[in-house]
Amino acid sequence: MEKLKQTKKARIGIYTMGLKAYWNQFAGLRERMIEYGQFIADQVRAMDQAEVYFYGLVDCPEEGRKAGEYFNEHNVDLILAHAGTYVTSASVLPVHQICPAFTVILNLQPTARINYAVTTTGEWLAHCGACPVPELANAFNRAGISCRIVNGLLGMDHTPEISMTDENTAERPEAKRAWKEIGEWVKAASVKAGLRGSRFGFLGGYYCGMLDMYSDFAMFQGQTGAHVEVLEMCDLNRQLETVTEEEVAEKKREIEEFFIITDDKAADPLAQKPTPEQLEWSARVAVAQEKLVKEYDLDALCYYYHGAPGGAYEKLQSGFIVGHSLLTAKGIPCAGEGDLKTCLAMKICDMVGVGGSFCEIVTTDYVDGTILLGHDGPFHLAIAKGKPYLRGLGLYHGKQGSGVSVEAKVRPGAITNLGCTQTIEGTLKLTITEAEATDGTIMTIGNTQTPVRFKKDPDAYMDEWFAEAPTHHFAMSVGHNGALFEKIGQLLKVPYVVLDK
């Protein structure tokens, strides 16, 4: 589905470092360093996830100070500091003392092996980028500045004329691994940039008594930069009153395109074919939900409303699940039961293009060695196995009302669960687990369910999981994204733990 709102791109600062004294001693070395740096900038720009600001060479303390000011002027989210050749740490440190952006040092050697027989001192210096990295790490540490390091090959697909060896390393595993890691850092920076100034809607209230759901809005904005817009049911009802019959008809066509409206006989008599009235109401509410998102310029939404029995708002909330699943597929993640923290986890997953479906524990299958994970909605349609089913529920278990719900599972293969909770210290905390979704059997009860096999047996995994005091919801993403989520945690300065290693 087309996104309702585009995420703000990250701003990436890049520079190459070297020693100014070398330039007059070794002809062409300075230009060679700039060429390598420009190659890195072009590669990052080609990812189409960031605005790139390439400073050029930092080869003395004066240039370091100028580079720091340059990156500050452009408000960069991340600095990629390319170790091209030896440089004194005194030249580089000013960049990062002036600009506080998170820094990743790139130790990317241009060749897999120098030509020992003919290599000159100038040629060697073009390949000794690793030499200053320990010195830089030491200086950063003593200055209280955090940095990370990516080691590997530069990955060019050609050899510069000046070179005495083969620099075509694009297909070597050391280059692919390094650029995968760099790509993850760029994606992580895009999450930080996208969250800063984003707007999370909080509609209604919490499910009463779910203590793990309750969030500190000031803490949330302080750690993510995202604003929480508190919304009332009357705001949504106001949108509902503006919905036209043409808009309802168009939304029904959208629903029929992305869902299978099941007419099979479910095991549960509470979960049967939706009635025309239920589908009509879900479509009407879905139109209102999208109008609400657009009016308040929302990037995500968490919600819950109990409603008085038989009241107008009880009926309104009964139509939520279909519309919120559609919004989730359009880049506006929606989390039930007022779970703002899991809404954040879903948004992170969606921003990096790996889904993010609302989940909790459903049941354990000890025969298959899996745990079924899902919820009564909403669901991320982009990561489904086939088209999800719509079922009419005679009641929402534990909640008021009845209506249409989504029955689906995430497609089989690699998945990563991302949980987000709040600690006793008041900080957010991410819980990361890589696992495998299987194509096992699920129940026909109108709920999302995905059988997941972890690296450990179900009980051993749950021992480890529960010990982290998590929120009982989490977001399921497709692919093994643990390394990416770790980098996001580091850039956001949010503690994280990786389970089931």
C-alpha positions as CSV (number, residue, x, y, z in Angstrom):
1,M,0.0,0.0,0.0
2,E,1.1,3.6,-0.6
3,K,2.3,5.3,2.6
4,L,0.0,8.0,3.9
5,K,3.0,10.0,5.1
6,Q,6.6,9.9,4.2
7,T,9.2,9.5,6.9
8,K,11.8,12.3,7.3
9,K,15.2,11.2,5.9
10,A,18.3,11.1,8.0
11,R,21.1,13.5,7.5
12,I,24.5,11.8,7.2
13,G,27.8,13.6,7.5
14,I,30.8,12.0,5.9
15,Y,34.5,12.9,5.8
16,T,37.8,11.2,5.0
17,M,40.8,11.6,7.3
18,G,44.5,11.8,6.5
19,L,47.7,13.5,7.5
20,K,48.4,16.9,5.9
21,A,52.2,16.3,5.9
22,Y,51.7,13.4,3.4
23,W,50.3,15.5,0.6
24,N,53.5,17.2,-0.5
25,Q,55.5,14.0,0.1
26,F,53.4,11.6,-2.0
27,A,51.9,12.9,-5.2
28,G,48.3,11.9,-5.8
29,L,47.7,10.6,-2.3
30,R,45.5,13.5,-1.3
31,E,43.3,13.2,-4.4
32,R,43.1,9.4,-4.0
33,M,41.8,9.9,-0.4
34,I,39.1,12.3,-1.7
35,E,38.1,9.8,-4.4
36,Y,37.6,7.1,-1.8
37,G,35.6,9.4,0.4
38,Q,33.4,10.5,-2.5
39,F,32.8,6.8,-3.4
40,I,31.5,6.2,0.2
41,A,29.3,9.3,0.0
42,D,27.9,8.1,-3.4
43,Q,27.2,4.7,-2.0
44,V,25.3,6.1,1.0
45,R,23.4,8.5,-1.3
46,A,22.4,5.6,-3.5
47,M,20.6,3.9,-0.5
48,D,18.0,6.7,-0.9
49,Q,17.4,6.8,2.8
50,A,19.4,9.9,3.7
51,E,20.6,13.3,2.8
52,V,24.4,13.1,2.5
53,Y,26.8,15.9,3.5
54,F,30.4,15.1,2.4
55,Y,32.9,17.5,3.9
56,G,36.0,16.2,2.2
57,L,39.3,15.8,3.9
58,V,40.1,16.3,7.6
59,D,43.9,16.4,7.8
60,C,44.7,18.9,10.6
61,P,43.0,20.3,13.7
62,E,41.9,23.4,11.8
63,E,40.0,21.3,9.3
64,G,38.6,19.2,12.1
65,R,37.0,22.3,13.6
66,K,35.7,23.4,10.3
67,A,34.2,20.0,9.7
68,G,32.5,20.0,13.1
69,E,30.9,23.3,12.3
70,Y,29.9,22.1,8.8
71,F,28.1,19.1,10.3
72,N,26.4,21.2,12.9
73,E,25.1,23.6,10.3
74,H,23.5,20.7,8.5
75,N,22.2,19.1,11.7
76,V,23.5,15.7,10.9
77,D,22.1,12.6,12.7
78,L,25.2,10.4,12.1
79,I,28.8,10.9,11.1
80,L,30.6,8.3,9.0
81,A,34.3,9.0,9.6
82,H,36.4,7.3,6.9
83,A,39.9,6.3,8.0
84,G,41.6,6.7,4.7
85,T,45.2,6.7,5.9
86,Y,47.1,7.6,9.1
87,V,45.9,10.8,10.8
88,T,46.7,12.2,14.2
89,S,43.8,11.9,16.7
90,A,44.2,15.7,17.5
91,S,43.1,16.4,13.9
92,V,39.9,14.3,14.2
93,L,38.8,14.9,17.8
94,P,37.6,18.5,17.2
95,V,35.1,17.3,14.7
96,H,33.2,15.3,17.3
97,Q,33.8,17.7,20.2
98,I,32.0,20.4,18.2
99,C,29.3,18.1,16.6
100,P,27.7,15.7,19.0
101,A,26.2,13.4,16.3
102,F,26.8,9.6,16.8
103,T,29.9,8.5,15.0
104,V,30.9,5.4,13.1
105,I,34.5,5.1,12.0
106,L,34.9,3.3,8.7
107,N,38.1,1.2,8.4
108,L,37.6,0.2,4.7
109,Q,40.8,-1.0,3.0
110,P,40.7,-0.5,-0.8
111,T,42.4,-3.8,-1.7
112,A,42.3,-7.3,-0.4
113,R,46.1,-7.6,-0.6
114,I,48.7,-5.1,-1.6
115,N,51.1,-5.9,-4.3
116,Y,54.1,-6.6,-2.1
117,A,56.7,-6.7,-4.9
118,V,56.1,-3.2,-6.3
119,T,54.4,-1.3,-3.4
120,T,56.0,2.0,-2.5
121,T,55.6,4.0,0.7
122,G,52.9,6.2,-0.9
123,E,51.0,3.2,-2.2
124,W,51.1,1.5,1.3
125,L,49.8,4.7,2.9
126,A,46.7,4.5,0.7
127,H,45.9,1.2,2.3
128,C,46.8,1.8,5.9
129,G,43.4,3.1,7.1
130,A,43.4,0.7,10.1
131,C,46.6,2.3,11.5
132,P,45.0,5.3,13.2
133,V,41.9,3.5,14.4
134,P,43.2,2.4,17.8
135,E,44.5,5.9,18.5
136,L,41.2,7.4,17.5
137,A,39.3,4.9,19.7
138,N,41.6,5.8,22.6
139,A,41.1,9.6,22.1
140,F,37.4,9.2,21.8
141,N,37.2,7.2,25.0
142,R,39.2,9.6,27.0
143,A,37.1,12.5,25.7
144,G,33.9,10.7,26.7
145,I,32.7,10.4,23.1
146,S,31.0,7.3,21.9
147,C,31.9,5.7,18.5
148,R,31.5,2.4,16.7
149,I,33.8,0.9,14.1
150,V,33.1,-0.9,10.8
151,N,36.0,-3.0,9.5
152,G,36.2,-4.5,6.0
153,L,36.9,-3.7,2.3
154,L,35.9,-0.5,0.5
155,G,34.0,-2.4,-2.2
156,M,34.9,-0.4,-5.3
157,D,34.1,-2.0,-8.7
158,H,37.1,-0.5,-10.4
159,T,40.8,0.3,-9.7
160,P,42.0,3.9,-9.8
161,E,44.8,4.6,-12.3
162,I,47.3,5.5,-9.6
163,S,46.9,2.1,-7.8
164,M,49.5,-0.6,-8.0
165,T,47.1,-3.4,-7.1
166,D,43.6,-4.7,-7.8
167,E,41.0,-2.6,-6.0
168,N,37.9,-4.3,-7.5
169,T,36.6,-5.7,-4.2
170,A,32.8,-5.2,-4.6
171,E,32.0,-8.9,-4.6
172,R,34.3,-9.9,-1.8
173,P,32.5,-11.0,1.4
174,E,34.5,-8.5,3.5
175,A,33.1,-5.6,1.4
176,K,29.5,-7.0,1.4
177,R,29.6,-7.5,5.2
178,A,30.9,-4.0,5.8
179,W,28.4,-2.3,3.5
180,K,25.5,-4.3,5.1
181,E,26.6,-2.9,8.5
182,I,26.9,0.6,7.1
183,G,23.5,0.3,5.6
184,E,22.1,-0.7,9.0
185,W,23.7,2.4,10.6
186,V,22.1,4.5,7.9
187,K,18.7,2.9,8.6
188,A,19.1,3.4,12.3
189,A,19.8,7.0,11.7
190,S,16.7,7.3,9.6
191,V,14.7,5.9,12.5
192,K,16.2,8.5,14.9
193,A,15.5,11.3,12.4
194,G,12.0,10.0,11.6
195,L,11.0,9.7,15.3
196,R,12.2,13.2,16.1
197,G,9.2,15.4,15.6
198,S,6.8,12.6,14.7
199,R,3.3,12.5,16.2
200,F,1.9,9.5,18.0
201,G,-1.8,9.7,18.6
202,F,-3.2,8.3,21.9
203,L,-6.9,7.7,21.4
204,G,-9.2,6.9,24.4
205,G,-7.4,5.4,27.3
206,Y,-5.8,2.2,28.6
207,Y,-7.3,-1.2,29.2
208,C,-8.0,-0.8,32.9
209,G,-5.6,-2.8,35.1
210,M,-2.9,-3.6,32.4
211,L,-0.2,-1.9,34.4
212,D,2.5,-2.7,31.9
213,M,0.7,-0.5,29.3
214,Y,0.9,2.7,31.3
215,S,3.5,5.1,29.8
216,D,5.0,8.3,30.9
217,F,4.4,10.7,28.0
218,A,7.1,13.1,29.1
219,M,9.6,10.2,29.2
220,F,8.5,9.0,25.8
221,Q,9.1,12.4,24.2
222,G,12.3,12.9,26.1
223,Q,13.8,9.7,24.8
224,T,12.4,9.5,21.3
225,G,11.7,13.1,20.3
226,A,8.1,12.1,19.3
227,H,5.1,14.1,20.4
228,V,2.1,12.4,21.9
229,E,-1.2,13.9,20.7
230,V,-4.0,13.0,23.2
231,L,-7.2,12.3,21.3
232,E,-10.8,11.8,22.4
233,M,-13.4,9.5,21.0
234,C,-15.4,12.6,20.1
235,D,-12.6,13.6,17.8
236,L,-13.1,10.4,15.9
237,N,-16.9,10.7,16.0
238,R,-16.6,14.1,14.5
239,Q,-14.8,12.6,11.6
240,L,-17.4,9.8,11.3
241,E,-20.1,12.4,10.9
242,T,-18.4,13.7,7.7
243,V,-18.1,10.3,6.0
244,T,-19.9,10.1,2.7
245,E,-21.5,7.1,1.0
246,E,-19.0,7.4,-1.9
247,E,-16.1,7.2,0.7
248,V,-17.7,4.1,2.3
249,A,-18.0,2.4,-1.1
250,E,-14.4,3.1,-2.0
251,K,-13.2,1.8,1.4
252,K,-15.3,-1.4,0.9
253,R,-13.5,-1.9,-2.4
254,E,-10.2,-1.4,-0.6
255,I,-11.2,-4.0,2.0
256,E,-12.2,-6.5,-0.6
257,E,-8.9,-6.0,-2.4
258,F,-6.7,-6.7,0.6
259,F,-8.8,-9.2,2.6
260,I,-10.7,-12.4,2.1
261,I,-14.1,-12.1,3.5
262,T,-14.4,-15.7,4.7
263,D,-17.6,-17.7,4.5
264,D,-16.2,-21.0,5.8
265,K,-17.5,-22.6,9.0
266,A,-15.1,-21.7,11.8
267,A,-14.6,-23.9,14.8
268,D,-15.7,-21.1,17.1
269,P,-19.4,-20.2,16.7
270,L,-18.4,-16.7,17.8
271,A,-16.2,-16.3,14.6
272,Q,-18.2,-16.6,11.5
273,K,-18.8,-14.8,8.2
274,P,-19.1,-11.0,8.7
275,T,-22.6,-9.7,8.1
276,P,-23.1,-7.0,5.5
277,E,-23.9,-4.6,8.3
278,Q,-20.6,-5.4,10.1
279,L,-18.6,-4.8,6.9
280,E,-20.4,-1.6,6.2
281,W,-19.7,-0.3,9.6
282,S,-16.1,-1.3,9.5
283,A,-15.7,0.5,6.2
284,R,-17.4,3.6,7.5
285,V,-15.2,3.7,10.7
286,A,-12.1,3.0,8.6
287,V,-12.8,6.1,6.5
288,A,-13.2,8.1,9.8
289,Q,-9.9,6.7,11.1
290,E,-8.0,7.8,8.1
291,K,-9.5,11.2,8.2
292,L,-8.5,11.5,11.9
293,V,-4.9,10.5,11.0
294,K,-4.7,13.1,8.3
295,E,-6.3,15.9,10.4
296,Y,-3.8,15.5,13.2
297,D,-0.9,14.6,11.0
298,L,-0.2,11.4,12.8
299,D,2.7,9.0,12.3
300,A,1.3,6.3,14.5
301,L,-1.7,5.6,16.8
302,C,-2.4,3.7,19.9
303,Y,-5.9,3.3,21.2
304,Y,-8.4,1.7,23.5
305,Y,-11.9,2.5,24.5
306,H,-14.2,0.4,26.7
307,G,-17.4,2.2,26.2
308,A,-20.7,2.0,28.1
309,P,-22.7,-1.1,27.1
310,G,-24.9,-0.2,24.1
311,G,-23.3,3.3,23.9
312,A,-22.4,5.1,20.7
313,Y,-18.7,5.0,21.4
314,E,-18.9,1.3,22.2
315,K,-20.3,0.8,18.7
316,L,-17.7,3.1,17.2
317,Q,-14.8,1.2,18.8
318,S,-16.3,-2.1,17.6
319,G,-15.3,-1.1,14.0
320,F,-11.7,-0.4,14.8
321,I,-9.7,-3.5,13.8
322,V,-10.1,-3.4,10.0
323,G,-9.4,0.3,9.6
324,H,-6.4,0.1,11.9
325,S,-5.0,-2.8,10.0
326,L,-5.3,-0.8,6.8
327,L,-3.6,2.2,8.4
328,T,-0.8,0.0,9.7
329,A,-0.2,-1.2,6.1
330,K,-0.1,2.4,5.0
331,G,2.8,3.3,7.4
332,I,0.7,4.5,10.3
333,P,1.2,1.6,12.9
334,C,-1.8,1.2,15.2
335,A,-1.5,-0.6,18.6
336,G,-4.4,-1.7,20.7
337,E,-5.1,-1.5,24.5
338,G,-3.3,1.9,24.7
339,D,0.1,0.4,24.2
340,L,2.2,3.4,23.3
341,K,5.5,1.5,23.8
342,T,4.6,-1.3,21.4
343,C,3.3,1.3,19.0
344,L,6.9,2.7,19.0
345,A,8.3,-0.8,18.3
346,M,5.9,-1.2,15.4
347,K,6.8,2.2,14.1
348,I,10.5,1.4,14.2
349,C,9.9,-1.9,12.3
350,D,7.7,-0.1,9.7
351,M,10.3,2.7,9.2
352,V,13.0,0.2,8.2
353,G,10.6,-1.7,5.9
354,V,10.2,-5.0,7.9
355,G,6.6,-4.8,9.0
356,G,5.8,-4.7,12.7
357,S,2.6,-6.6,13.6
358,F,1.0,-6.3,17.0
359,C,1.5,-9.5,19.0
360,E,1.4,-11.3,22.4
361,I,1.6,-14.9,23.5
362,V,-1.4,-16.9,22.2
363,T,-0.5,-20.5,23.3
364,T,2.4,-22.9,23.2
365,D,2.6,-26.0,21.0
366,Y,4.9,-28.4,22.8
367,V,4.5,-31.0,20.1
368,D,5.9,-28.7,17.3
369,G,8.2,-26.8,19.7
370,T,6.6,-23.5,18.8
371,I,4.9,-20.6,20.5
372,L,1.9,-19.0,18.8
373,L,2.1,-15.2,18.8
374,G,-0.6,-12.8,17.7
375,H,-3.5,-10.7,18.9
376,D,-7.1,-9.8,18.1
377,G,-5.8,-7.0,15.9
378,P,-4.5,-5.0,14.2
379,F,-2.3,-6.8,11.7
380,H,0.4,-5.6,9.3
381,L,-0.9,-6.7,5.9
382,A,2.5,-6.3,4.2
383,I,4.0,-9.3,6.0
384,A,1.1,-11.7,5.8
385,K,1.1,-15.1,4.3
386,G,-1.4,-14.6,1.6
387,K,-4.5,-12.4,2.1
388,P,-5.7,-12.2,5.7
389,Y,-9.3,-13.3,6.5
390,L,-12.0,-11.2,7.9
391,R,-14.3,-12.9,10.4
392,G,-17.3,-11.5,12.2
393,L,-16.9,-11.9,16.0
394,G,-19.9,-12.3,18.2
395,L,-17.9,-10.6,20.9
396,Y,-14.5,-9.2,21.6
397,H,-13.1,-11.4,24.4
398,G,-12.5,-9.3,27.5
399,K,-13.9,-6.2,25.9
400,Q,-17.1,-4.5,25.0
401,G,-18.9,-5.0,21.8
402,S,-18.6,-7.2,18.7
403,G,-17.5,-6.7,15.1
404,V,-15.1,-7.7,12.3
405,S,-11.6,-9.0,13.1
406,V,-8.6,-10.1,11.2
407,E,-7.4,-13.7,11.1
408,A,-3.9,-14.1,9.6
409,K,-0.3,-15.2,10.2
410,V,3.0,-13.8,9.3
411,R,4.6,-15.5,6.3
412,P,7.0,-18.4,7.1
413,G,10.7,-17.6,7.5
414,A,13.0,-15.5,9.5
415,I,11.4,-13.0,11.9
416,T,12.6,-10.7,14.7
417,N,10.4,-9.7,17.6
418,L,11.0,-6.2,19.0
419,G,9.5,-5.4,22.4
420,C,9.6,-2.1,24.2
421,T,9.0,-1.6,27.9
422,Q,9.6,0.9,30.6
423,T,12.0,0.1,33.5
424,I,11.9,1.0,37.1
425,E,14.4,3.8,36.3
426,G,11.8,5.3,33.9
427,T,13.7,4.5,30.7
428,L,12.5,2.8,27.7
429,K,14.1,-0.7,27.0
430,L,14.1,-2.8,23.8
431,T,13.9,-6.6,23.8
432,I,15.2,-8.2,20.6
433,T,14.7,-11.8,19.5
434,E,15.5,-13.5,16.2
435,A,13.5,-16.6,15.4
436,E,11.7,-18.5,12.6
437,A,8.0,-18.3,11.8
438,T,6.6,-21.7,10.7
439,D,3.6,-22.6,8.6
440,G,1.9,-24.5,11.4
441,T,-1.8,-24.8,11.9
442,I,-3.6,-21.9,13.6
443,M,-7.1,-21.5,15.2
444,T,-10.1,-20.2,13.2
445,I,-11.2,-17.7,15.9
446,G,-10.7,-14.4,14.1
447,N,-7.4,-13.6,15.7
448,T,-3.9,-13.2,14.2
449,Q,-1.6,-16.1,15.1
450,T,1.9,-17.0,13.9
451,P,3.7,-20.2,15.1
452,V,7.3,-19.2,16.0
453,R,10.2,-21.5,16.7
454,F,13.0,-20.0,18.8
455,K,16.5,-21.3,19.1
456,K,15.7,-22.7,22.5
457,D,12.8,-24.9,23.5
458,P,9.6,-22.9,24.4
459,D,10.1,-23.1,28.2
460,A,13.8,-22.2,28.1
461,Y,13.0,-19.2,25.9
462,M,10.1,-18.0,28.1
463,D,12.3,-18.3,31.1
464,E,14.8,-15.9,29.5
465,W,12.0,-13.6,28.1
466,F,10.0,-13.2,31.3
467,A,13.2,-12.5,33.3
468,E,13.5,-9.2,31.4
469,A,10.2,-7.9,32.8
470,P,8.8,-7.1,29.4
471,T,5.6,-5.5,28.3
472,H,3.3,-8.3,27.2
473,H,2.9,-7.0,23.7
474,F,5.7,-6.7,21.1
475,A,6.1,-6.1,17.3
476,M,6.9,-8.9,14.9
477,S,9.0,-8.1,11.9
478,V,10.2,-10.2,8.9
479,G,13.8,-11.0,8.5
480,H,16.6,-11.3,11.0
481,N,17.0,-7.7,12.1
482,G,18.7,-8.1,15.5
483,A,21.9,-6.2,14.5
484,L,19.8,-3.4,13.0
485,F,17.6,-3.0,16.1
486,E,20.7,-3.0,18.3
487,K,22.1,-0.1,16.3
488,I,18.7,1.7,16.6
489,G,18.9,1.3,20.3
490,Q,22.4,2.7,20.4
491,L,21.5,5.8,18.3
492,L,18.4,6.4,20.4
493,K,20.4,5.8,23.6
494,V,17.7,3.3,24.7
495,P,19.0,0.2,26.6
496,Y,18.4,-3.1,24.8
497,V,18.8,-6.8,25.4
498,V,19.2,-9.6,22.8
499,L,17.5,-12.8,23.8
500,D,17.9,-16.5,22.7
501,K,21.4,-16.1,21.2
